[in-house]
């Protein structure tokens, strides 16, 4: 009896001992297979995700083609509100105590927001002043610059009414130019400066003014492109589709369908005033070669013959990229020299006309 009890006790110990008997190998196999199963599950999820991305990638061109208005929004980007949570009516809140906000009405029921900033020499005198004082500054001897923003100006942006379009933006800028022209002295230089998308608006405006026989005193183009199709093809947003067969048909033709051209390379053949082009070599938004190409077109333009056409590159080492050229300590001298030569050229042309 004692021996049998010992065997029974031994059998119970074997059954209860972890990893012993039949239970041990089975548990080991189950633990060993867990990781491969988990890996297979992760791979399955990744495959599904990649499939969904592929479907989205393929469908986006068709959606853009069927709804060209989407492409127009991507060109203007007026739905992107940056910086956030600012009151454009109060430039003082942004440290601009020498700037006033006002609204102009280029069309009945359409108001556009405008900032009027005084020259640096008048900043201290501008503190706390109202609209009448700002209006009086137009009679000073300081030149006046109409600055046309990139994706930020005229109708449809900021607190301005309406929706953006190439024709609307051009007519708005013409209205503001005429508004300025009525307020400044005939001898006061009036320049037009465009940046990024604003360069397309600027060349449209100046072409229209030149066609009317009343060109501005000079045109400054900062980070310009040749035309919107070439800019869209070079833009970082188009990188994932640029080499897709039918890219022009899907995307670029959709821009044209919205009557968006901004053909500065054509406009320079109708412009008759001095032109200054500024471009940073490391511009990631508007490639440097587009600015260089536009300069090449302008320098060969018959309408610009006899007018100064200047191109100023900024080295990549300066890291000015798309919108920091204003930081250049050389910029004031560049502008001073250019405006001086533009004024000399204007006087020469007037003398020539009189003779």
C-alpha positions as CSV (number, residue, x, y, z in Angstrom):
1,X,0.0,0.0,0.0
2,X,2.8,2.4,0.8
3,X,4.4,1.8,-2.6
4,X,1.2,2.4,-4.5
5,X,0.6,5.6,-2.5
6,X,4.1,6.8,-3.4
7,X,3.4,6.2,-7.1
8,X,0.1,8.0,-7.0
9,X,1.7,11.0,-5.2
10,X,4.5,11.0,-7.8
11,X,1.9,11.0,-10.6
12,X,0.0,13.9,-9.1
13,X,3.3,15.9,-8.7
14,X,4.1,15.3,-12.4
15,X,0.6,16.6,-13.5
16,X,0.9,19.7,-11.3
17,X,4.5,20.5,-12.2
18,X,4.6,23.3,-14.7
19,X,6.1,22.4,-18.1
20,X,5.9,18.6,-17.3
21,X,4.2,15.9,-19.2
22,X,1.9,16.5,-22.2
23,X,1.0,20.0,-21.1
24,X,4.6,21.2,-21.4
25,X,5.3,20.8,-25.1
26,X,1.8,22.0,-26.1
27,X,2.3,25.3,-24.2
28,X,5.7,25.7,-25.8
29,X,4.3,25.4,-29.3
30,X,1.5,27.8,-28.6
31,X,3.9,30.5,-27.3
32,X,6.3,30.0,-30.2
33,X,3.6,30.5,-32.8
34,X,2.1,33.7,-31.2
35,X,4.7,36.1,-32.6
36,X,4.5,35.0,-36.3
37,X,0.7,35.2,-36.1
38,X,1.0,38.8,-34.7
39,X,3.5,39.7,-37.5
40,X,1.2,38.3,-40.1
41,X,-1.7,40.4,-38.6
42,X,0.5,43.6,-38.8
43,X,1.5,42.9,-42.4
44,X,-2.2,42.4,-43.3
45,X,-3.1,45.8,-41.8
46,X,-0.2,47.5,-43.6
47,X,-1.3,45.9,-46.9
48,X,-4.8,47.2,-46.4
49,X,-3.5,50.7,-45.6
50,X,-1.3,50.7,-48.7
51,X,-4.3,49.5,-50.8
52,X,-6.4,52.4,-49.5
53,X,-3.6,54.9,-50.2
54,X,-3.3,53.6,-53.7
55,X,-7.1,53.9,-54.2
56,X,-7.0,57.5,-52.9
57,X,-3.9,58.3,-55.1
58,X,-5.7,57.0,-58.2
59,X,-9.0,58.7,-57.5
60,X,-7.7,62.2,-56.6
61,X,-6.8,63.1,-60.3
62,X,-10.3,62.1,-61.4
63,X,-12.0,64.1,-58.7
64,X,-9.9,67.2,-59.6
65,X,-10.8,66.7,-63.3
66,X,-14.5,66.3,-62.6
67,X,-14.5,69.2,-60.1
68,X,-12.1,71.9,-61.4
69,X,-13.1,74.3,-58.6
70,X,-11.0,72.1,-56.2
71,X,-7.9,73.0,-58.2
72,X,-8.8,76.7,-58.1
73,X,-9.0,76.5,-54.3
74,X,-5.5,74.9,-54.2
75,X,-4.1,77.7,-56.3
76,X,-5.5,80.5,-54.2
77,X,-5.5,78.7,-50.8
78,X,-7.7,81.5,-49.4
79,X,-9.4,78.9,-47.1
80,X,-6.1,78.7,-45.1
81,X,-6.3,81.3,-42.4
82,X,-2.8,82.0,-41.1
83,X,-1.8,83.4,-38.7
84,X,-4.8,82.3,-36.6
85,X,-6.8,84.4,-34.2
86,X,-5.7,87.9,-35.3
87,X,-7.9,90.9,-35.8
88,X,-6.9,92.5,-39.1
89,X,-8.7,95.7,-38.1
90,X,-6.1,96.2,-35.5
91,X,-2.5,96.2,-37.0
92,X,-1.4,97.8,-33.7
93,X,-1.9,94.4,-32.0
94,X,0.8,93.0,-34.2
95,X,3.2,95.8,-33.3
96,X,2.4,97.9,-36.4
97,X,1.8,101.2,-34.7
98,X,2.5,103.0,-37.9
99,X,-0.2,101.3,-39.9
100,X,-3.9,101.9,-40.4
101,X,-6.6,99.5,-41.6
102,X,-9.2,100.7,-44.0
103,X,-11.7,99.2,-46.5
104,X,-12.2,100.1,-50.1
105,X,-15.2,99.2,-52.3
106,X,-14.1,98.3,-55.8
107,X,-17.6,97.0,-56.6
108,X,-21.0,97.7,-55.1
109,X,-21.4,95.6,-52.0
110,X,-17.8,94.3,-52.1
111,X,-15.3,95.5,-49.6
112,X,-11.6,94.7,-49.5
113,X,-9.3,95.3,-46.6
114,X,-6.2,97.4,-47.1
115,X,-3.3,98.4,-44.8
116,X,-1.6,101.7,-45.2
117,X,1.9,101.7,-43.7
118,X,4.0,104.9,-43.5
119,X,7.8,105.1,-44.3
120,X,10.2,104.3,-41.4
121,X,11.0,108.0,-41.0
122,X,7.4,108.7,-40.1
123,X,6.8,105.8,-37.7
124,X,7.1,107.8,-34.5
125,X,4.9,110.6,-35.8
126,X,2.3,108.0,-36.9
127,X,1.6,106.7,-33.4
128,X,-2.0,107.3,-32.3
129,X,-2.9,109.1,-35.5
130,X,-6.2,108.7,-37.4
131,X,-7.2,108.5,-41.0
132,X,-6.9,112.2,-41.8
133,X,-3.3,112.3,-40.8
134,X,-2.5,109.2,-42.9
135,X,-4.3,110.7,-45.9
136,X,-2.0,113.8,-45.5
137,X,1.1,111.6,-45.9
138,X,0.3,111.1,-49.6
139,X,1.3,114.7,-50.2
140,X,4.9,114.0,-48.8
141,X,7.8,113.6,-51.1
142,X,8.2,109.9,-50.2
143,X,7.6,107.3,-53.0
144,X,4.4,105.2,-52.7
145,X,4.5,101.4,-53.2
146,X,1.4,99.4,-53.9
147,X,2.3,96.0,-52.5
148,X,0.4,92.9,-53.8
149,X,0.6,89.9,-51.4
150,X,1.0,86.3,-52.3
151,X,-1.9,84.1,-51.1
152,X,-3.2,86.9,-48.8
153,X,-4.5,89.9,-50.7
154,X,-7.6,91.4,-52.3
155,X,-11.1,89.8,-52.5
156,X,-11.6,86.5,-50.7
157,X,-8.7,86.7,-48.3
158,X,-8.6,87.9,-44.7
159,X,-11.6,90.0,-43.8
160,X,-12.3,91.0,-47.5
161,X,-15.5,90.1,-49.1
162,X,-16.0,87.8,-52.1
163,X,-14.2,84.9,-53.7
164,X,-10.8,85.1,-55.4
165,X,-10.4,84.9,-59.2
166,X,-7.7,86.2,-61.5
167,X,-9.9,88.7,-63.1
168,X,-11.3,89.9,-59.7
169,X,-7.8,90.2,-58.2
170,X,-6.6,92.2,-61.2
171,X,-9.6,94.6,-61.1
172,X,-9.2,95.1,-57.3
173,X,-5.5,96.0,-57.7
174,X,-6.4,98.4,-60.5
175,X,-9.0,100.1,-58.3
176,X,-6.5,100.5,-55.5
177,X,-3.9,101.9,-57.9
178,X,-6.4,104.4,-59.2
179,X,-7.3,105.3,-55.6
180,X,-3.7,106.0,-54.8
181,X,-3.1,107.9,-58.1
182,X,-5.8,110.3,-57.2
183,X,-4.2,111.1,-53.8
184,X,-0.5,111.4,-54.6
185,X,1.2,114.3,-56.3
186,X,2.0,113.9,-60.0
187,X,5.7,114.1,-59.2
188,X,5.5,111.4,-56.5
189,X,6.9,108.0,-57.8
190,X,4.3,105.3,-57.6
191,X,5.7,101.7,-57.7
192,X,4.0,98.3,-57.9
193,X,5.5,95.4,-56.0
194,X,4.2,91.9,-56.2
195,X,5.3,88.8,-54.2
196,X,4.7,85.2,-55.2
197,X,1.2,84.9,-56.6
198,X,1.0,88.6,-56.3
199,X,3.6,88.9,-59.1
200,X,1.0,87.4,-61.5
201,X,-1.5,90.0,-60.4
202,X,1.2,92.8,-60.6
203,X,2.1,91.9,-64.2
204,X,-1.6,91.8,-65.2
205,X,-2.1,95.2,-63.6
206,X,1.0,96.8,-65.1
207,X,0.2,95.4,-68.6
208,X,-3.3,97.0,-68.3
209,X,-1.8,100.3,-67.2
210,X,0.7,100.3,-70.1
211,X,-2.0,99.4,-72.6
212,X,-3.8,102.6,-71.4
213,X,-0.6,104.6,-71.8
214,X,-0.1,105.3,-68.1
215,X,2.6,102.9,-66.8
216,X,3.8,103.0,-63.2
217,X,7.2,104.3,-62.3
218,X,8.6,100.8,-61.8
219,X,7.6,97.2,-61.2
220,X,9.2,94.9,-58.6
221,X,8.7,91.2,-58.7
222,X,9.7,89.2,-55.7
223,X,9.9,85.4,-56.1
224,X,8.0,85.4,-59.4
225,X,7.0,82.6,-61.8
226,X,6.6,82.6,-65.6
227,X,2.9,81.4,-65.7
228,X,0.7,79.4,-63.4
229,X,1.0,76.2,-65.4
230,X,4.7,76.1,-65.0
231,X,4.5,77.1,-61.4
232,X,1.9,74.4,-60.6
233,X,4.1,71.8,-62.3
234,X,7.0,72.8,-60.1
235,X,5.1,73.3,-56.9
236,X,5.9,70.9,-54.0
237,X,2.2,69.9,-53.8
238,X,2.5,68.3,-57.3
239,X,5.5,66.2,-56.5
240,X,3.6,63.0,-56.0
241,X,1.8,63.3,-59.4
242,X,4.3,65.2,-61.5
243,X,5.4,62.1,-63.5
244,X,2.0,60.6,-63.7
245,X,0.9,60.1,-67.3
246,X,-1.8,62.7,-68.1
247,X,-0.6,65.1,-65.3
248,X,-1.3,68.1,-67.5
249,X,-4.7,66.8,-68.5
250,X,-5.8,66.0,-65.0
251,X,-4.3,69.0,-63.1
252,X,-3.0,71.8,-65.3
253,X,-6.0,71.8,-67.6
254,X,-8.2,72.1,-64.6
255,X,-6.5,75.3,-63.7
256,X,-7.0,76.7,-67.2
257,X,-10.7,75.7,-67.0
258,X,-11.0,78.1,-64.1
259,X,-9.6,81.0,-66.3
260,X,-6.4,81.1,-64.2
261,X,-3.3,81.9,-66.2
262,X,-1.2,84.6,-64.5
263,X,0.9,84.7,-67.7
264,X,3.7,87.0,-66.6
265,X,6.0,85.7,-69.4
266,X,3.4,87.0,-71.9
267,X,2.8,90.2,-69.9
268,X,6.4,91.3,-70.0
269,X,6.0,91.7,-73.8
270,X,3.4,94.5,-73.1
271,X,5.1,96.2,-70.2
272,X,7.0,99.5,-70.7
273,X,8.5,100.5,-67.3
274,X,11.6,99.5,-65.3
275,X,11.5,96.0,-63.9
276,X,13.4,94.6,-60.9
277,X,13.2,90.8,-60.2
278,X,14.3,89.4,-56.8
279,X,14.6,85.7,-56.2
280,X,16.3,83.4,-53.7
281,X,18.2,80.4,-55.0
282,X,16.7,78.2,-52.3
283,X,13.1,79.1,-52.9
284,X,11.2,75.8,-52.3
285,X,7.8,77.2,-53.5
286,X,8.6,79.0,-56.7
287,X,11.8,77.5,-58.2
288,X,14.7,79.9,-58.8
289,X,14.9,78.9,-62.5
290,X,11.3,80.2,-63.1
291,X,12.4,83.7,-61.9
292,X,15.5,83.4,-64.0
293,X,13.4,82.3,-67.0
294,X,11.1,85.3,-66.6
295,X,14.0,87.6,-66.5
296,X,15.3,86.2,-69.7
297,X,11.9,86.8,-71.3
298,X,11.8,90.4,-70.0
299,X,15.3,91.2,-71.1
300,X,14.4,90.3,-74.7
301,X,11.1,92.1,-74.6
302,X,10.7,94.8,-77.3
303,X,8.3,96.8,-75.1
304,X,11.0,96.9,-72.3
305,X,13.7,98.1,-74.7
306,X,15.2,101.3,-73.2
307,X,13.9,100.4,-69.7
308,X,16.1,99.0,-67.0
309,X,15.5,95.3,-66.4
310,X,17.5,93.9,-63.5
311,X,17.7,90.5,-61.8
312,X,19.1,90.1,-58.3
313,X,19.7,86.6,-57.0
314,X,20.1,85.7,-53.4
315,X,22.5,82.9,-52.5
316,X,21.1,79.7,-50.9
317,X,23.6,80.2,-48.0
318,X,21.5,83.2,-46.9
319,X,18.4,80.9,-46.4
320,X,15.9,83.5,-47.5
321,X,13.8,80.8,-49.2
322,X,10.4,82.0,-50.5
323,X,9.5,84.9,-48.2
324,X,12.5,86.2,-46.3
325,X,14.3,88.4,-48.9
326,X,13.2,91.3,-46.8
327,X,15.8,90.3,-44.2
328,X,18.6,91.1,-46.6
329,X,20.7,94.0,-45.3
330,X,21.6,94.8,-48.9
331,X,17.9,95.2,-50.0
332,X,17.6,98.9,-49.1
333,X,20.7,99.7,-51.3
334,X,19.4,97.5,-54.1
335,X,16.1,99.3,-54.1
336,X,17.7,102.7,-53.8
337,X,20.0,102.1,-56.8
338,X,17.2,100.7,-58.9
339,X,14.7,103.5,-58.1
340,X,17.4,106.0,-58.8
341,X,18.2,104.6,-62.2
342,X,14.5,104.2,-62.9
343,X,14.0,107.9,-62.2
344,X,17.0,108.9,-64.4
345,X,15.5,106.7,-67.2
346,X,12.1,108.3,-66.8
347,X,13.6,111.8,-67.0
348,X,15.6,110.8,-70.1
349,X,12.5,109.4,-71.8
350,X,10.6,112.7,-71.0
351,X,13.4,114.8,-72.4
352,X,13.5,112.5,-75.5
353,X,9.7,112.9,-76.0
354,X,10.0,116.7,-75.8
355,X,12.7,116.8,-78.3
